[in-house]
Amino acid sequence: MLTIALTLVGCNRKTVFSHYEHVELDGWEQADTLFFKIAGIPAGTYEEELGIRNSVEYPYMQLTVVAYQQSVSGMQRTDTLEVDMANRAGKLTGTGISRYYHALPLGQVTLCDSDTLYVRVHHYMINNDLPGISDIGVTLKKLK
């Protein structure tokens, strides 16, 4: 009974895509663009989210990233996103213990049948070699 309950609670049927790319903790260079190819997703409208995981080595209060999106059906969008990684006292924010997680909404995207969505992400910080970021990911959740 407990296994069934945990399975039902743990499953999120709205999530149709979730993939993360690893970033070297000792430094994510601005030219190191991360690429995501989202194909084989049924036609529909989705809520899109950019996930960021960081360690205690991240030295700044904020992070700015740029996400370029393009679909085969012709959608193009560029978003510049800022996230507070630490509060004014310098304490890291986000959820987690040794790695901290931040979710940034990218808005809604509508995909057609046989569509493919390409997402490219890079950081937009003054420091070219950005330490402390461990993973960047993209998640799509089906809207009702």
RASULLIN-V464027 format. One record per residue. N is the residue number from 0. RES is the residue in one small letter. PHI is phi as a letter, one per 40 degrees, with the letter a starting at -180 (NA if undefined). PSI is psi in radians with two decimals (* if undefined). BURIAL is b if it has 16 or more other C-alpha atoms within 10 Angstrom, else e. Layout:
BEGIN
n=N res=RES phi=PHI psi=PSI burial=BURIAL
n=N res=RES phi=PHI psi=PSI burial=BURIAL
END
This chain:
BEGIN
n=0 res=m phi=NA psi=-0.76 burial=e
n=1 res=l phi=c psi=-0.70 burial=e
n=2 res=t phi=c psi=-0.75 burial=e
n=3 res=i phi=c psi=-0.75 burial=e
n=4 res=a phi=c psi=-0.77 burial=e
n=5 res=l phi=c psi=-0.65 burial=e
n=6 res=t phi=c psi=-0.77 burial=e
n=7 res=l phi=c psi=-0.70 burial=e
n=8 res=v phi=c psi=-0.68 burial=e
n=9 res=g phi=c psi=-0.40 burial=e
n=10 res=c phi=c psi=2.32 burial=e
n=11 res=n phi=b psi=1.70 burial=e
n=12 res=r phi=c psi=-0.23 burial=e
n=13 res=k phi=c psi=-0.50 burial=e
n=14 res=t phi=c psi=2.07 burial=e
n=15 res=v phi=b psi=-0.26 burial=e
n=16 res=f phi=a psi=2.35 burial=e
n=17 res=s phi=a psi=2.05 burial=e
n=18 res=h phi=a psi=2.42 burial=e
n=19 res=y phi=b psi=2.53 burial=b
n=20 res=e phi=b psi=2.37 burial=e
n=21 res=h phi=c psi=2.49 burial=e
n=22 res=v phi=b psi=2.40 burial=b
n=23 res=e phi=c psi=2.17 burial=e
n=24 res=l phi=c psi=-0.52 burial=b
n=25 res=d phi=c psi=-0.12 burial=e
n=26 res=g phi=i psi=2.12 burial=b
n=27 res=w phi=c psi=1.91 burial=b
n=28 res=e phi=c psi=2.54 burial=b
n=29 res=q phi=d psi=-0.56 burial=b
n=30 res=a phi=c psi=-0.20 burial=e
n=31 res=d phi=c psi=1.47 burial=e
n=32 res=t phi=c psi=2.35 burial=e
n=33 res=l phi=c psi=2.39 burial=b
n=34 res=f phi=b psi=2.39 burial=b
n=35 res=f phi=b psi=2.26 burial=b
n=36 res=k phi=b psi=2.08 burial=e
n=37 res=i phi=b psi=1.87 burial=b
n=38 res=a phi=b psi=2.81 burial=e
n=39 res=g phi=g psi=0.30 burial=e
n=40 res=i phi=c psi=2.37 burial=b
n=41 res=p phi=c psi=2.63 burial=e
n=42 res=a phi=d psi=2.50 burial=e
n=43 res=g phi=i psi=-3.09 burial=e
n=44 res=t phi=b psi=2.35 burial=b
n=45 res=y phi=b psi=2.60 burial=b
n=46 res=e phi=c psi=2.23 burial=b
n=47 res=e phi=b psi=2.47 burial=b
n=48 res=e phi=b psi=2.45 burial=b
n=49 res=l phi=b psi=2.18 burial=b
n=50 res=g phi=b psi=2.43 burial=b
n=51 res=i phi=b psi=2.24 burial=b
n=52 res=r phi=b psi=2.31 burial=b
n=53 res=n phi=b psi=2.83 burial=b
n=54 res=s phi=b psi=3.13 burial=b
n=55 res=v phi=c psi=-0.21 burial=e
n=56 res=e phi=c psi=-0.14 burial=e
n=57 res=y phi=c psi=2.13 burial=b
n=58 res=p phi=c psi=-0.06 burial=b
n=59 res=y phi=b psi=2.86 burial=b
n=60 res=m phi=c psi=-0.48 burial=b
n=61 res=q phi=b psi=2.87 burial=e
n=62 res=l phi=b psi=2.35 burial=b
n=63 res=t phi=b psi=2.22 burial=e
n=64 res=v phi=b psi=2.69 burial=b
n=65 res=v phi=b psi=2.27 burial=b
n=66 res=a phi=b psi=2.09 burial=b
n=67 res=y phi=b psi=2.29 burial=e
n=68 res=q phi=b psi=2.45 burial=b
n=69 res=q phi=a psi=2.36 burial=b
n=70 res=s phi=b psi=2.76 burial=b
n=71 res=v phi=c psi=-0.57 burial=e
n=72 res=s phi=c psi=-0.06 burial=e
n=73 res=g phi=h psi=-0.07 burial=e
n=74 res=m phi=c psi=2.34 burial=e
n=75 res=q phi=b psi=2.39 burial=e
n=76 res=r phi=a psi=2.48 burial=e
n=77 res=t phi=b psi=2.22 burial=e
n=78 res=d phi=b psi=2.31 burial=e
n=79 res=t phi=b psi=2.09 burial=e
n=80 res=l phi=b psi=2.39 burial=b
n=81 res=e phi=b psi=2.41 burial=e
n=82 res=v phi=b psi=2.41 burial=b
n=83 res=d phi=c psi=2.03 burial=e
n=84 res=m phi=c psi=-0.32 burial=b
n=85 res=a phi=a psi=2.72 burial=b
n=86 res=n phi=c psi=-3.11 burial=e
n=87 res=r phi=c psi=-0.44 burial=e
n=88 res=a phi=c psi=-0.08 burial=e
n=89 res=g phi=g psi=0.02 burial=e
n=90 res=k phi=c psi=2.26 burial=e
n=91 res=l phi=c psi=2.45 burial=b
n=92 res=t phi=b psi=-3.11 burial=e
n=93 res=g phi=h psi=3.09 burial=b
n=94 res=t phi=b psi=2.57 burial=e
n=95 res=g phi=h psi=3.08 burial=e
n=96 res=i phi=b psi=-1.12 burial=e
n=97 res=s phi=c psi=-0.38 burial=e
n=98 res=r phi=b psi=2.43 burial=b
n=99 res=y phi=b psi=2.45 burial=b
n=100 res=y phi=b psi=2.36 burial=b
n=101 res=h phi=b psi=2.37 burial=b
n=102 res=a phi=b psi=2.19 burial=b
n=103 res=l phi=b psi=2.11 burial=e
n=104 res=p phi=c psi=2.35 burial=e
n=105 res=l phi=b psi=0.01 burial=b
n=106 res=g phi=g psi=-2.85 burial=e
n=107 res=q phi=b psi=2.58 burial=e
n=108 res=v phi=b psi=2.38 burial=b
n=109 res=t phi=b psi=2.18 burial=e
n=110 res=l phi=b psi=2.51 burial=b
n=111 res=c phi=c psi=3.00 burial=e
n=112 res=d phi=d psi=2.42 burial=e
n=113 res=s phi=f psi=0.43 burial=e
n=114 res=d phi=c psi=2.72 burial=b
n=115 res=t phi=b psi=2.35 burial=b
n=116 res=l phi=b psi=2.26 burial=b
n=117 res=y phi=b psi=2.28 burial=e
n=118 res=v phi=b psi=2.27 burial=b
n=119 res=r phi=b psi=2.38 burial=b
n=120 res=v phi=b psi=2.35 burial=b
n=121 res=h phi=a psi=2.80 burial=b
n=122 res=h phi=c psi=2.76 burial=b
n=123 res=y phi=b psi=1.05 burial=b
n=124 res=m phi=b psi=2.78 burial=e
n=125 res=i phi=c psi=-0.75 burial=e
n=126 res=n phi=c psi=2.04 burial=e
n=127 res=n phi=c psi=-0.65 burial=e
n=128 res=d phi=b psi=1.66 burial=e
n=129 res=l phi=c psi=1.91 burial=b
n=130 res=p phi=c psi=2.76 burial=b
n=131 res=g phi=g psi=-0.12 burial=b
n=132 res=i phi=c psi=2.24 burial=b
n=133 res=s phi=b psi=-0.59 burial=b
n=134 res=d phi=a psi=2.55 burial=b
n=135 res=i phi=b psi=2.37 burial=b
n=136 res=g phi=a psi=2.84 burial=b
n=137 res=v phi=b psi=2.36 burial=b
n=138 res=t phi=b psi=2.38 burial=b
n=139 res=l phi=b psi=2.30 burial=b
n=140 res=k phi=b psi=2.28 burial=b
n=141 res=k phi=c psi=2.30 burial=b
n=142 res=l phi=c psi=2.65 burial=e
n=143 res=k phi=c psi=* burial=e
END
